[in-house]
Amino acid sequence: MATPASVICTVYNEAESIGAFLDSLARQSRVPDEIVIVDGGSTDATVEIIRASRAPVRLVVDPECNRRNHSSPIAHGRNVAIANAQHNLIACCDAGCRIEPRWLEEILAPLERDPSIDVVAGWYEPDAQTAFERCLAALTFPALEEVRPDGFLPSSRSVAFRRSAWEAVGGYPELFYVAEDTLFDLNLKKRGLRFAFAPKAVVRWRPRPNWTAVWRQEFLYAEGNGRCRIKLMIYLALIGRYAVAAAALAFGRHWTVRLGLPLLSVFFYRSFLRIPGGKPRFWRDRAPLWRCLAMQLWIDAATLAGWVKGRFFCR
């Protein structure tokens, strides 16, 4: 017999996507025993759409989530949702995602099968619909073939855990605007809690649709990591690549050095040349090379700006 489980998420102004999100939960091979949604004071029709839905939703309206000076409205909303959930197995996802029909079944299976498992990392794939989004997905989304399950830190758009695990670390940390799920994962690992990986528990997440949205997303991610003092080597490696490129441009004596080394150091590193299935990501995902090069520069600029702000100018 299946162990009862609660699906939780927090929303704010999701009127365009919340209907499809609830429909995807209703189509699960294993129907949620309850759905707890915390709304952070939406000013659009989000609340009305949720209340009109036939899905078994327990709606909590908590404007505190999005008061102007709240450090982490997303973490706060998730904590409120879990506190209001009735069951001990918690599955977490995000509105705006498209959830595959077997997601809940797959992500809960390790918890039900093995009592020693505390946390299950699900998987997520890009739901790219334009050339711009395909390019962004090629550069920023990990490939399943690259994942090391023992070191993978799950996004809270696809994760499940026991209530006892959430309680053991004091819930999602409400310290910073972003990176709350990474900190939550790291706190769980520090407590010695046991993780499992469920690659078939798939959530599809649409990449950002334009340059401005990409800048904001990458800036905030990096700012959060800088403030949390995590992933330091990633940012030092990024700075190092651009230092090599600048040195080649300034001191290279031959055009192959002045042009080739910056290209190699800036563009053709691991995140650009991912080759699952024998093809570079940008080729496999039908993303134009020129756009990928421009976007990589844009992402790196936003990343460095955000990290510097978070690491040196935020407390």
C-alpha positions as CSV (number, residue, x, y, z in Angstrom):
1,M,0.0,0.0,0.0
2,A,1.3,3.4,-1.0
3,T,2.4,5.8,1.8
4,P,0.4,9.0,1.7
5,A,2.3,12.0,0.4
6,S,1.9,15.7,0.0
7,V,2.9,17.8,-3.0
8,I,3.8,21.3,-2.2
9,C,4.8,24.5,-4.0
10,T,4.7,28.3,-3.6
11,V,3.4,30.7,-6.2
12,Y,3.3,34.4,-7.0
13,N,1.5,35.8,-10.1
14,E,1.4,32.5,-11.9
15,A,-2.0,33.0,-13.6
16,E,-0.7,32.0,-17.0
17,S,0.8,28.7,-15.9
18,I,-1.0,27.5,-12.8
19,G,-3.9,25.9,-14.7
20,A,-1.6,23.7,-16.8
21,F,0.5,22.9,-13.7
22,L,-2.5,21.7,-11.7
23,D,-3.7,19.7,-14.8
24,S,-0.3,17.9,-14.9
25,L,-0.6,17.0,-11.3
26,A,-4.1,15.6,-11.9
27,R,-2.8,13.4,-14.7
28,Q,-0.1,11.7,-12.5
29,S,0.0,7.9,-12.6
30,R,0.0,8.2,-8.8
31,V,-2.5,10.9,-7.8
32,P,-1.2,13.2,-5.0
33,D,-2.9,12.6,-1.7
34,E,-3.0,16.4,-1.2
35,I,-1.6,19.5,-2.9
36,V,-0.5,22.4,-0.7
37,I,0.1,25.7,-2.5
38,V,1.2,28.8,-0.7
39,D,0.4,32.0,-2.6
40,G,2.5,35.0,-1.7
41,G,-0.1,37.7,-2.3
42,S,-0.6,37.4,-6.1
43,T,-2.0,40.5,-7.8
44,D,-3.3,38.6,-10.9
45,A,-5.9,35.8,-11.1
46,T,-3.7,33.1,-9.6
47,V,-5.8,32.6,-6.5
48,E,-9.1,32.6,-8.4
49,I,-7.8,29.9,-10.8
50,I,-6.6,27.7,-8.0
51,R,-9.9,28.0,-6.1
52,A,-11.8,27.2,-9.2
53,S,-9.7,24.1,-9.9
54,R,-11.1,20.6,-9.2
55,A,-7.7,19.5,-7.9
56,P,-7.5,18.6,-4.2
57,V,-5.6,21.8,-3.3
58,R,-5.2,23.3,0.1
59,L,-4.5,26.9,-0.6
60,V,-2.7,29.1,1.9
61,V,-2.5,32.8,1.1
62,D,0.5,34.3,2.9
63,P,1.4,37.9,1.7
64,E,4.4,37.7,4.1
65,C,6.2,35.7,1.4
66,N,6.5,38.8,-0.8
67,R,6.7,41.7,1.6
68,R,9.3,44.1,0.3
69,N,12.1,43.3,2.7
70,H,11.7,39.5,3.0
71,S,15.0,37.8,2.4
72,S,13.7,34.6,0.8
73,P,10.1,34.6,-0.2
74,I,10.5,31.2,-2.0
75,A,12.0,29.5,1.0
76,H,9.5,31.0,3.3
77,G,6.6,29.8,1.1
78,R,8.0,26.3,0.9
79,N,8.3,26.2,4.7
80,V,4.8,27.4,5.2
81,A,3.5,24.8,2.7
82,I,5.3,21.9,4.4
83,A,4.2,23.1,7.8
84,N,0.6,22.9,6.5
85,A,1.0,19.5,4.8
86,Q,-0.6,16.5,6.5
87,H,1.7,13.8,5.4
88,N,5.3,12.7,6.2
89,L,6.4,12.3,2.6
90,I,6.9,15.6,0.8
91,A,7.3,16.1,-2.9
92,C,8.3,19.6,-4.0
93,C,7.9,21.2,-7.5
94,D,7.4,24.6,-9.0
95,A,4.5,26.2,-10.8
96,G,5.5,27.1,-14.3
97,C,6.8,23.6,-14.9
98,R,5.3,20.8,-16.9
99,I,5.3,17.6,-14.9
100,E,5.7,14.2,-16.6
101,P,2.9,11.8,-15.8
102,R,5.1,9.4,-13.8
103,W,7.0,12.0,-11.8
104,L,5.3,11.6,-8.4
105,E,5.4,7.8,-8.7
106,E,9.1,7.7,-9.6
107,I,10.3,10.3,-7.0
108,L,8.5,8.7,-4.1
109,A,9.4,5.1,-5.0
110,P,12.9,5.2,-3.3
111,L,11.5,6.6,-0.1
112,E,8.8,3.9,0.1
113,R,11.2,1.1,-1.0
114,D,14.0,1.9,1.4
115,P,13.4,3.4,4.9
116,S,17.0,4.5,5.1
117,I,16.6,7.0,2.2
118,D,15.9,10.5,3.4
119,V,15.9,12.6,0.2
120,V,15.3,11.8,-3.5
121,A,16.6,14.0,-6.3
122,G,14.4,14.1,-9.3
123,W,15.4,15.2,-12.7
124,Y,14.5,18.2,-14.9
125,E,14.7,18.8,-18.6
126,P,14.4,22.0,-20.7
127,D,11.1,22.7,-22.3
128,A,12.6,24.9,-25.0
129,Q,10.2,26.2,-27.6
130,T,12.2,28.8,-29.5
131,A,15.7,29.0,-31.0
132,F,16.7,31.4,-28.2
133,E,15.5,28.9,-25.5
134,R,17.2,26.0,-27.2
135,C,20.5,27.9,-27.2
136,L,20.1,28.8,-23.5
137,A,19.2,25.2,-22.6
138,A,22.3,23.9,-24.5
139,L,24.5,26.2,-22.4
140,T,22.9,26.0,-18.9
141,F,21.1,22.8,-18.5
142,P,23.1,19.7,-17.4
143,A,22.9,16.6,-19.5
144,L,21.7,13.4,-17.7
145,E,24.8,11.6,-19.0
146,E,27.1,14.0,-17.1
147,V,25.4,13.6,-13.7
148,R,27.2,11.8,-10.8
149,P,24.3,10.8,-8.6
150,D,26.4,10.9,-5.4
151,G,27.3,14.5,-5.9
152,F,24.1,15.8,-7.6
153,L,22.3,18.6,-5.7
154,P,18.6,18.5,-6.6
155,S,16.7,21.6,-7.6
156,S,13.5,22.0,-5.6
157,R,11.5,21.9,-8.8
158,S,12.0,18.1,-8.5
159,V,12.8,16.7,-5.1
160,A,11.1,14.6,-2.4
161,F,12.1,14.1,1.2
162,R,10.8,12.9,4.6
163,R,9.4,15.5,6.9
164,S,12.0,14.4,9.5
165,A,14.8,15.4,7.1
166,W,13.2,18.9,6.6
167,E,12.9,19.2,10.4
168,A,16.4,18.0,11.0
169,V,17.9,21.0,9.2
170,G,15.3,23.6,10.3
171,G,13.6,23.8,7.0
172,Y,14.6,25.8,3.9
173,P,17.0,28.5,5.0
174,E,15.3,31.9,4.8
175,L,18.5,33.9,4.5
176,F,18.9,34.8,0.9
177,Y,16.6,35.6,-2.1
178,V,18.1,32.8,-4.2
179,A,20.2,29.6,-3.7
180,E,17.8,28.4,-0.9
181,D,17.4,25.0,-2.4
182,T,21.2,24.6,-2.8
183,L,21.7,25.5,0.8
184,F,18.9,23.2,1.9
185,D,20.7,20.3,0.0
186,L,24.0,21.1,1.5
187,N,22.5,21.3,5.0
188,L,20.9,17.9,4.5
189,K,24.2,16.4,3.4
190,K,26.0,17.9,6.4
191,R,23.6,16.1,8.6
192,G,24.6,12.9,7.0
193,L,21.2,12.2,5.5
194,R,21.0,9.7,2.7
195,F,20.2,10.7,-0.9
196,A,18.9,8.7,-3.8
197,F,18.6,9.7,-7.5
198,A,15.5,9.2,-9.6
199,P,16.3,10.1,-13.2
200,K,12.9,9.1,-14.4
201,A,11.1,11.6,-12.1
202,V,11.1,14.3,-14.8
203,V,9.9,17.9,-14.6
204,R,10.1,20.0,-17.7
205,W,11.1,23.6,-17.1
206,R,11.0,26.4,-19.7
207,P,14.2,28.4,-20.1
208,R,14.0,32.2,-19.8
209,P,12.6,33.8,-23.0
210,N,14.8,36.8,-23.6
211,W,18.1,38.5,-22.9
212,T,16.9,40.6,-20.0
213,A,15.3,37.6,-18.2
214,V,18.5,35.5,-18.7
215,W,20.7,38.3,-17.2
216,R,18.4,38.6,-14.2
217,Q,18.3,34.9,-13.6
218,E,22.1,34.3,-13.9
219,F,22.9,37.4,-11.9
220,L,20.6,36.4,-9.0
221,Y,21.9,32.8,-9.0
222,A,25.5,34.0,-8.8
223,E,24.7,36.7,-6.2
224,G,23.0,34.0,-4.0
225,N,26.0,31.7,-4.3
226,G,28.4,34.6,-3.5
227,R,26.4,35.6,-0.5
228,C,26.2,31.9,0.7
229,R,30.0,31.5,0.1
230,I,29.4,28.3,-2.0
231,K,30.7,27.0,-5.3
232,L,33.8,29.2,-5.0
233,M,35.9,27.2,-7.5
234,I,33.4,27.6,-10.2
235,Y,33.7,31.3,-10.1
236,L,37.4,31.3,-9.8
237,A,37.7,29.0,-12.8
238,L,35.4,31.4,-14.8
239,I,37.6,34.4,-13.8
240,G,40.7,32.3,-14.8
241,R,39.3,31.6,-18.3
242,Y,38.8,35.2,-19.0
243,A,42.2,36.1,-17.6
244,V,43.8,33.7,-20.0
245,A,41.8,35.2,-22.8
246,A,42.8,38.7,-21.9
247,A,46.5,37.7,-21.7
248,A,46.3,36.0,-25.1
249,L,44.8,39.1,-26.7
250,A,47.3,41.4,-25.0
251,F,50.5,39.4,-25.4
252,G,49.9,36.9,-28.2
253,R,52.5,37.2,-31.0
254,H,50.6,35.2,-33.6
255,W,47.0,35.5,-34.8
256,T,46.3,31.9,-33.8
257,V,47.2,32.7,-30.2
258,R,45.5,36.0,-30.2
259,L,42.3,34.6,-31.6
260,G,42.4,30.8,-30.9
261,L,43.3,30.9,-27.2
262,P,40.5,33.3,-26.2
263,L,38.0,31.2,-28.0
264,L,39.2,28.0,-26.4
265,S,39.4,29.6,-22.9
266,V,36.1,31.5,-23.0
267,F,33.7,29.4,-25.2
268,F,34.9,25.9,-25.7
269,Y,35.1,24.7,-22.2
270,R,33.1,21.9,-20.6
271,S,29.8,23.7,-20.3
272,F,29.8,24.5,-24.1
273,L,31.2,21.3,-25.5
274,R,29.0,18.8,-23.6
275,I,28.8,15.8,-25.9
276,P,26.0,13.5,-24.8
277,G,25.2,11.1,-27.6
278,G,28.4,12.0,-29.5
279,K,27.3,15.5,-30.5
280,P,28.0,19.0,-28.9
281,R,25.0,20.3,-27.0
282,F,24.4,23.3,-29.2
283,W,24.4,21.0,-32.3
284,R,22.1,18.4,-30.7
285,D,19.7,21.0,-29.5
286,R,19.6,22.8,-32.9
287,A,21.0,26.0,-31.4
288,P,22.9,28.4,-33.8
289,L,26.6,28.6,-33.0
290,W,26.8,32.4,-33.3
291,R,23.9,32.8,-30.8
292,C,25.5,30.4,-28.4
293,L,28.8,32.3,-28.4
294,A,27.0,35.7,-27.8
295,M,24.8,34.1,-25.1
296,Q,27.8,32.6,-23.3
297,L,29.4,36.0,-23.1
298,W,26.1,37.4,-21.8
299,I,25.7,34.7,-19.2
300,D,29.3,34.9,-18.0
301,A,29.0,38.7,-17.6
302,A,25.9,38.4,-15.6
303,T,27.4,35.6,-13.5
304,L,30.6,37.5,-12.7
305,A,28.6,40.7,-11.9
306,G,26.2,38.8,-9.6
307,W,29.0,36.8,-7.8
308,V,31.1,39.9,-7.2
309,K,28.1,41.7,-5.7
310,G,27.1,38.8,-3.5
311,R,30.6,37.9,-2.4
312,F,32.0,41.4,-1.7
313,F,29.1,43.9,-1.4
314,C,26.3,41.9,0.4
315,R,26.1,40.8,4.0
